[in-house]
């Protein structure tokens, strides 16, 4: 189907969302510091290993 998200950015991750991301192998970042600067449709780079997003 090719409709799965490339990554998930959460303000506060619920356990069920985190479990789904793990099971689906979708990178996830919880409570990133720069989330206030995001606008809908903006391109970002997600570093889920370090819990960071970079605005592109």
PDB file with one MODEL, atoms N, CA, C and O in Angstrom:
MODEL        1
ATOM      1  N   UNK A   1       0.813  -1.202   0.000  1.00  0.00           N
ATOM      2  CA  UNK A   1       0.000   0.000   0.000  1.00  0.00           C
ATOM      3  C   UNK A   1       0.855   1.264   0.000  1.00  0.00           C
ATOM      4  O   UNK A   1       0.483   2.277  -0.593  1.00  0.00           O
ATOM      5  N   UNK A   2       1.992   1.196   0.664  1.00  0.00           N
ATOM      6  CA  UNK A   2       2.939   2.319   0.693  1.00  0.00           C
ATOM      7  C   UNK A   2       2.345   3.586   1.304  1.00  0.00           C
ATOM      8  O   UNK A   2       2.634   4.692   0.846  1.00  0.00           O
ATOM      9  N   UNK A   3       1.512   3.427   2.341  1.00  0.00           N
ATOM     10  CA  UNK A   3       0.886   4.583   2.980  1.00  0.00           C
ATOM     11  C   UNK A   3       1.315   4.771   4.431  1.00  0.00           C
ATOM     12  O   UNK A   3       0.792   5.651   5.115  1.00  0.00           O
ATOM     13  N   UNK A   4       2.246   3.971   4.906  1.00  0.00           N
ATOM     14  CA  UNK A   4       2.715   4.085   6.293  1.00  0.00           C
ATOM     15  C   UNK A   4       3.543   5.355   6.468  1.00  0.00           C
ATOM     16  O   UNK A   4       4.190   5.804   5.522  1.00  0.00           O
ATOM     17  N   UNK A   5       3.529   5.937   7.666  1.00  0.00           N
ATOM     18  CA  UNK A   5       4.363   7.128   7.895  1.00  0.00           C
ATOM     19  C   UNK A   5       5.849   6.781   7.833  1.00  0.00           C
ATOM     20  O   UNK A   5       6.246   5.660   8.147  1.00  0.00           O
ATOM     21  N   UNK A   6       6.654   7.742   7.430  1.00  0.00           N
ATOM     22  CA  UNK A   6       8.113   7.564   7.407  1.00  0.00           C
ATOM     23  C   UNK A   6       8.677   7.653   8.816  1.00  0.00           C
ATOM     24  O   UNK A   6       9.702   7.040   9.116  1.00  0.00           O
ATOM     25  N   UNK A   7       8.008   8.420   9.692  1.00  0.00           N
ATOM     26  CA  UNK A   7       8.418   8.577  11.088  1.00  0.00           C
ATOM     27  C   UNK A   7       7.232   9.137  11.868  1.00  0.00           C
ATOM     28  O   UNK A   7       6.266   9.628  11.284  1.00  0.00           O
ATOM     29  N   UNK A   8       7.321   9.056  13.190  1.00  0.00           N
ATOM     30  CA  UNK A   8       6.290   9.604  14.072  1.00  0.00           C
ATOM     31  C   UNK A   8       6.960  10.568  15.038  1.00  0.00           C
ATOM     32  O   UNK A   8       7.969  10.237  15.662  1.00  0.00           O
ATOM     33  N   UNK A   9       6.386  11.774  15.156  1.00  0.00           N
ATOM     34  CA  UNK A   9       6.857  12.776  16.114  1.00  0.00           C
ATOM     35  C   UNK A   9       5.713  13.017  17.092  1.00  0.00           C
ATOM     36  O   UNK A   9       4.636  13.455  16.689  1.00  0.00           O
ATOM     37  N   UNK A  10       5.937  12.736  18.370  1.00  0.00           N
ATOM     38  CA  UNK A  10       4.894  12.861  19.392  1.00  0.00           C
ATOM     39  C   UNK A  10       5.276  13.912  20.423  1.00  0.00           C
ATOM     40  O   UNK A  10       6.439  14.032  20.808  1.00  0.00           O
ATOM     41  N   UNK A  11       4.273  14.674  20.866  1.00  0.00           N
ATOM     42  CA  UNK A  11       4.500  15.570  21.998  1.00  0.00           C
ATOM     43  C   UNK A  11       4.621  14.755  23.274  1.00  0.00           C
ATOM     44  O   UNK A  11       5.476  15.022  24.118  1.00  0.00           O
ATOM     45  N   UNK A  12       3.746  13.747  23.405  1.00  0.00           N
ATOM     46  CA  UNK A  12       3.795  12.825  24.542  1.00  0.00           C
ATOM     47  C   UNK A  12       3.332  11.468  24.030  1.00  0.00           C
ATOM     48  O   UNK A  12       2.154  11.280  23.726  1.00  0.00           O
ATOM     49  N   UNK A  13       4.250  10.536  23.938  1.00  0.00           N
ATOM     50  CA  UNK A  13       3.938   9.227  23.369  1.00  0.00           C
ATOM     51  C   UNK A  13       3.159   8.367  24.356  1.00  0.00           C
ATOM     52  O   UNK A  13       3.546   8.222  25.515  1.00  0.00           O
ATOM     53  N   UNK A  14       2.069   7.805  23.881  1.00  0.00           N
ATOM     54  CA  UNK A  14       1.313   6.824  24.652  1.00  0.00           C
ATOM     55  C   UNK A  14       1.945   5.455  24.411  1.00  0.00           C
ATOM     56  O   UNK A  14       2.506   5.218  23.341  1.00  0.00           O
ATOM     57  N   UNK A  15       1.864   4.553  25.386  1.00  0.00           N
ATOM     58  CA  UNK A  15       2.476   3.226  25.220  1.00  0.00           C
ATOM     59  C   UNK A  15       1.999   2.476  23.973  1.00  0.00           C
ATOM     60  O   UNK A  15       2.794   1.790  23.330  1.00  0.00           O
ATOM     61  N   UNK A  16       0.724   2.594  23.623  1.00  0.00           N
ATOM     62  CA  UNK A  16       0.210   1.870  22.460  1.00  0.00           C
ATOM     63  C   UNK A  16       0.805   2.414  21.159  1.00  0.00           C
ATOM     64  O   UNK A  16       1.039   1.654  20.220  1.00  0.00           O
ATOM     65  N   UNK A  17       1.050   3.729  21.101  1.00  0.00           N
ATOM     66  CA  UNK A  17       1.669   4.326  19.912  1.00  0.00           C
ATOM     67  C   UNK A  17       3.118   3.863  19.800  1.00  0.00           C
ATOM     68  O   UNK A  17       3.576   3.500  18.717  1.00  0.00           O
ATOM     69  N   UNK A  18       3.832   3.877  20.913  1.00  0.00           N
ATOM     70  CA  UNK A  18       5.227   3.426  20.912  1.00  0.00           C
ATOM     71  C   UNK A  18       5.322   1.955  20.514  1.00  0.00           C
ATOM     72  O   UNK A  18       6.209   1.574  19.750  1.00  0.00           O
ATOM     73  N   UNK A  19       4.417   1.134  21.024  1.00  0.00           N
ATOM     74  CA  UNK A  19       4.412  -0.287  20.674  1.00  0.00           C
ATOM     75  C   UNK A  19       4.146  -0.480  19.186  1.00  0.00           C
ATOM     76  O   UNK A  19       4.804  -1.292  18.535  1.00  0.00           O
ATOM     77  N   UNK A  20       3.190   0.258  18.652  1.00  0.00           N
ATOM     78  CA  UNK A  20       2.884   0.169  17.223  1.00  0.00           C
ATOM     79  C   UNK A  20       4.055   0.596  16.361  1.00  0.00           C
ATOM     80  O   UNK A  20       4.328  -0.022  15.331  1.00  0.00           O
ATOM     81  N   UNK A  21       4.753   1.654  16.775  1.00  0.00           N
ATOM     82  CA  UNK A  21       5.925   2.121  16.026  1.00  0.00           C
ATOM     83  C   UNK A  21       7.024   1.064  16.038  1.00  0.00           C
ATOM     84  O   UNK A  21       7.666   0.819  15.017  1.00  0.00           O
ATOM     85  N   UNK A  22       7.238   0.446  17.185  1.00  0.00           N
ATOM     86  CA  UNK A  22       8.258  -0.607  17.293  1.00  0.00           C
ATOM     87  C   UNK A  22       7.893  -1.798  16.414  1.00  0.00           C
ATOM     88  O   UNK A  22       8.730  -2.302  15.665  1.00  0.00           O
ATOM     89  N   UNK A  23       6.654  -2.242  16.504  1.00  0.00           N
ATOM     90  CA  UNK A  23       6.220  -3.407  15.728  1.00  0.00           C
ATOM     91  C   UNK A  23       6.247  -3.142  14.225  1.00  0.00           C
ATOM     92  O   UNK A  23       6.485  -4.055  13.434  1.00  0.00           O
ATOM     93  N   UNK A  24       6.005  -1.898  13.837  1.00  0.00           N
ATOM     94  CA  UNK A  24       5.973  -1.532  12.420  1.00  0.00           C
ATOM     95  C   UNK A  24       7.313  -1.045  11.904  1.00  0.00           C
ATOM     96  O   UNK A  24       7.443  -0.716  10.725  1.00  0.00           O
ATOM     97  N   UNK A  25       8.312  -0.995  12.777  1.00  0.00           N
ATOM     98  CA  UNK A  25       9.653  -0.520  12.415  1.00  0.00           C
ATOM     99  C   UNK A  25       9.616   0.916  11.875  1.00  0.00           C
ATOM    100  O   UNK A  25      10.275   1.244  10.888  1.00  0.00           O
ATOM    101  N   UNK A  26       8.824   1.763  12.553  1.00  0.00           N
ATOM    102  CA  UNK A  26       8.709   3.177  12.193  1.00  0.00           C
ATOM    103  C   UNK A  26       9.485   3.983  13.230  1.00  0.00           C
ATOM    104  O   UNK A  26       9.208   3.867  14.424  1.00  0.00           O
ATOM    105  N   UNK A  27      10.457   4.801  12.800  1.00  0.00           N
ATOM    106  CA  UNK A  27      11.194   5.634  13.760  1.00  0.00           C
ATOM    107  C   UNK A  27      10.244   6.587  14.480  1.00  0.00           C
ATOM    108  O   UNK A  27       9.305   7.110  13.878  1.00  0.00           O
ATOM    109  N   UNK A  28      10.494   6.811  15.777  1.00  0.00           N
ATOM    110  CA  UNK A  28       9.639   7.693  16.560  1.00  0.00           C
ATOM    111  C   UNK A  28      10.482   8.555  17.484  1.00  0.00           C
ATOM    112  O   UNK A  28      11.457   8.091  18.076  1.00  0.00           O
ATOM    113  N   UNK A  29      10.087   9.822  17.599  1.00  0.00           N
ATOM    114  CA  UNK A  29      10.733  10.757  18.518  1.00  0.00           C
ATOM    115  C   UNK A  29       9.663  11.264  19.470  1.00  0.00           C
ATOM    116  O   UNK A  29       8.591  11.688  19.038  1.00  0.00           O
ATOM    117  N   UNK A  30       9.953  11.220  20.763  1.00  0.00           N
ATOM    118  CA  UNK A  30       9.023  11.669  21.794  1.00  0.00           C
ATOM    119  C   UNK A  30       9.527  12.969  22.404  1.00  0.00           C
ATOM    120  O   UNK A  30      10.678  13.049  22.833  1.00  0.00           O
ATOM    121  N   UNK A  31       8.676  13.983  22.444  1.00  0.00           N
ATOM    122  CA  UNK A  31       8.964  15.285  23.061  1.00  0.00           C
ATOM    123  C   UNK A  31      10.219  15.970  22.512  1.00  0.00           C
ATOM    124  O   UNK A  31      11.103  16.332  23.289  1.00  0.00           O
ATOM    125  N   UNK A  32      10.318  16.155  21.187  1.00  0.00           N
ATOM    126  CA  UNK A  32      11.487  16.876  20.660  1.00  0.00           C
ATOM    127  C   UNK A  32      11.426  18.348  21.051  1.00  0.00           C
ATOM    128  O   UNK A  32      10.342  18.909  21.206  1.00  0.00           O
ATOM    129  N   UNK A  33      12.581  18.967  21.207  1.00  0.00           N
ATOM    130  CA  UNK A  33      12.632  20.358  21.673  1.00  0.00           C
ATOM    131  C   UNK A  33      12.185  21.354  20.607  1.00  0.00           C
ATOM    132  O   UNK A  33      11.674  22.419  20.954  1.00  0.00           O
ATOM    133  N   UNK A  34      12.355  21.049  19.341  1.00  0.00           N
ATOM    134  CA  UNK A  34      12.055  22.029  18.291  1.00  0.00           C
ATOM    135  C   UNK A  34      10.668  21.848  17.683  1.00  0.00           C
ATOM    136  O   UNK A  34      10.414  22.347  16.586  1.00  0.00           O
ATOM    137  N   UNK A  35       9.768  21.150  18.364  1.00  0.00           N
ATOM    138  CA  UNK A  35       8.448  20.874  17.805  1.00  0.00           C
ATOM    139  C   UNK A  35       7.607  22.148  17.661  1.00  0.00           C
ATOM    140  O   UNK A  35       6.722  22.198  16.807  1.00  0.00           O
ATOM    141  N   UNK A  36       7.861  23.170  18.471  1.00  0.00           N
ATOM    142  CA  UNK A  36       7.086  24.416  18.382  1.00  0.00           C
ATOM    143  C   UNK A  36       7.297  25.114  17.043  1.00  0.00           C
ATOM    144  O   UNK A  36       6.438  25.875  16.598  1.00  0.00           O
ATOM    145  N   UNK A  37       8.432  24.861  16.401  1.00  0.00           N
ATOM    146  CA  UNK A  37       8.768  25.520  15.148  1.00  0.00           C
ATOM    147  C   UNK A  37       8.184  24.812  13.929  1.00  0.00           C
ATOM    148  O   UNK A  37       8.269  25.337  12.819  1.00  0.00           O
ATOM    149  N   UNK A  38       7.599  23.643  14.110  1.00  0.00           N
ATOM    150  CA  UNK A  38       7.072  22.875  12.988  1.00  0.00           C
ATOM    151  C   UNK A  38       5.793  23.487  12.437  1.00  0.00           C
ATOM    152  O   UNK A  38       4.959  24.000  13.183  1.00  0.00           O
ATOM    153  N   UNK A  39       5.656  23.423  11.126  1.00  0.00           N
ATOM    154  CA  UNK A  39       4.406  23.786  10.467  1.00  0.00           C
ATOM    155  C   UNK A  39       3.965  22.586   9.636  1.00  0.00           C
ATOM    156  O   UNK A  39       4.787  21.757   9.246  1.00  0.00           O
ATOM    157  N   UNK A  40       2.682  22.499   9.372  1.00  0.00           N
ATOM    158  CA  UNK A  40       2.136  21.378   8.623  1.00  0.00           C
ATOM    159  C   UNK A  40       2.793  21.268   7.251  1.00  0.00           C
ATOM    160  O   UNK A  40       2.871  22.249   6.512  1.00  0.00           O
ATOM    161  N   UNK A  41       3.260  20.077   6.919  1.00  0.00           N
ATOM    162  CA  UNK A  41       3.880  19.832   5.623  1.00  0.00           C
ATOM    163  C   UNK A  41       5.363  20.128   5.546  1.00  0.00           C
ATOM    164  O   UNK A  41       5.981  19.933   4.500  1.00  0.00           O
ATOM    165  N   UNK A  42       5.937  20.594   6.635  1.00  0.00           N
ATOM    166  CA  UNK A  42       7.367  20.935   6.643  1.00  0.00           C
ATOM    167  C   UNK A  42       8.221  19.679   6.604  1.00  0.00           C
ATOM    168  O   UNK A  42       7.895  18.676   7.239  1.00  0.00           O
ATOM    169  N   UNK A  43       9.319  19.738   5.852  1.00  0.00           N
ATOM    170  CA  UNK A  43      10.248  18.615   5.760  1.00  0.00           C
ATOM    171  C   UNK A  43      11.189  18.640   6.963  1.00  0.00           C
ATOM    172  O   UNK A  43      11.713  19.690   7.335  1.00  0.00           O
ATOM    173  N   UNK A  44      11.395  17.472   7.563  1.00  0.00           N
ATOM    174  CA  UNK A  44      12.296  17.333   8.703  1.00  0.00           C
ATOM    175  C   UNK A  44      13.126  16.066   8.541  1.00  0.00           C
ATOM    176  O   UNK A  44      12.755  15.150   7.807  1.00  0.00           O
ATOM    177  N   UNK A  45      14.242  16.034   9.232  1.00  0.00           N
ATOM    178  CA  UNK A  45      15.043  14.818   9.340  1.00  0.00           C
ATOM    179  C   UNK A  45      14.869  14.299  10.760  1.00  0.00           C
ATOM    180  O   UNK A  45      15.031  15.052  11.720  1.00  0.00           O
ATOM    181  N   UNK A  46      14.543  13.027  10.898  1.00  0.00           N
ATOM    182  CA  UNK A  46      14.280  12.429  12.201  1.00  0.00           C
ATOM    183  C   UNK A  46      15.457  11.547  12.606  1.00  0.00           C
ATOM    184  O   UNK A  46      15.830  10.622  11.884  1.00  0.00           O
ATOM    185  N   UNK A  47      16.034  11.844  13.765  1.00  0.00           N
ATOM    186  CA  UNK A  47      17.104  11.030  14.346  1.00  0.00           C
ATOM    187  C   UNK A  47      16.526  10.362  15.591  1.00  0.00           C
ATOM    188  O   UNK A  47      16.658  10.875  16.702  1.00  0.00           O
ATOM    189  N   UNK A  48      15.890   9.223  15.392  1.00  0.00           N
ATOM    190  CA  UNK A  48      15.205   8.567  16.512  1.00  0.00           C
ATOM    191  C   UNK A  48      16.180   7.964  17.519  1.00  0.00           C
ATOM    192  O   UNK A  48      15.820   7.763  18.679  1.00  0.00           O
ATOM    193  N   UNK A  49      17.396   7.678  17.097  1.00  0.00           N
ATOM    194  CA  UNK A  49      18.388   7.142  18.039  1.00  0.00           C
ATOM    195  C   UNK A  49      18.747   8.156  19.117  1.00  0.00           C
ATOM    196  O   UNK A  49      18.999   7.787  20.264  1.00  0.00           O
ATOM    197  N   UNK A  50      18.769   9.444  18.744  1.00  0.00           N
ATOM    198  CA  UNK A  50      19.127  10.505  19.687  1.00  0.00           C
ATOM    199  C   UNK A  50      17.935  11.360  20.099  1.00  0.00           C
ATOM    200  O   UNK A  50      18.099  12.307  20.867  1.00  0.00           O
ATOM    201  N   UNK A  51      16.733  11.045  19.602  1.00  0.00           N
ATOM    202  CA  UNK A  51      15.532  11.778  19.975  1.00  0.00           C
ATOM    203  C   UNK A  51      15.499  13.201  19.462  1.00  0.00           C
ATOM    204  O   UNK A  51      14.997  14.095  20.144  1.00  0.00           O
ATOM    205  N   UNK A  52      16.035  13.427  18.258  1.00  0.00           N
ATOM    206  CA  UNK A  52      16.114  14.787  17.720  1.00  0.00           C
ATOM    207  C   UNK A  52      15.485  14.863  16.339  1.00  0.00           C
ATOM    208  O   UNK A  52      15.478  13.892  15.582  1.00  0.00           O
ATOM    209  N   UNK A  53      14.955  16.045  16.029  1.00  0.00           N
ATOM    210  CA  UNK A  53      14.510  16.329  14.672  1.00  0.00           C
ATOM    211  C   UNK A  53      15.255  17.563  14.182  1.00  0.00           C
ATOM    212  O   UNK A  53      15.574  18.463  14.960  1.00  0.00           O
ATOM    213  N   UNK A  54      15.527  17.589  12.885  1.00  0.00           N
ATOM    214  CA  UNK A  54      16.204  18.724  12.269  1.00  0.00           C
ATOM    215  C   UNK A  54      15.285  19.289  11.202  1.00  0.00           C
ATOM    216  O   UNK A  54      14.839  18.565  10.312  1.00  0.00           O
ATOM    217  N   UNK A  55      15.002  20.580  11.289  1.00  0.00           N
ATOM    218  CA  UNK A  55      14.166  21.229  10.287  1.00  0.00           C
ATOM    219  C   UNK A  55      14.966  21.408   9.006  1.00  0.00           C
ATOM    220  O   UNK A  55      16.108  21.865   9.046  1.00  0.00           O
ATOM    221  N   UNK A  56      14.377  21.051   7.870  1.00  0.00           N
ATOM    222  CA  UNK A  56      15.059  21.184   6.582  1.00  0.00           C
ATOM    223  C   UNK A  56      14.569  22.407   5.831  1.00  0.00           C
ATOM    224  O   UNK A  56      15.034  22.678   4.724  1.00  0.00           O
TER     225      UNK A  56
ENDMDL
END
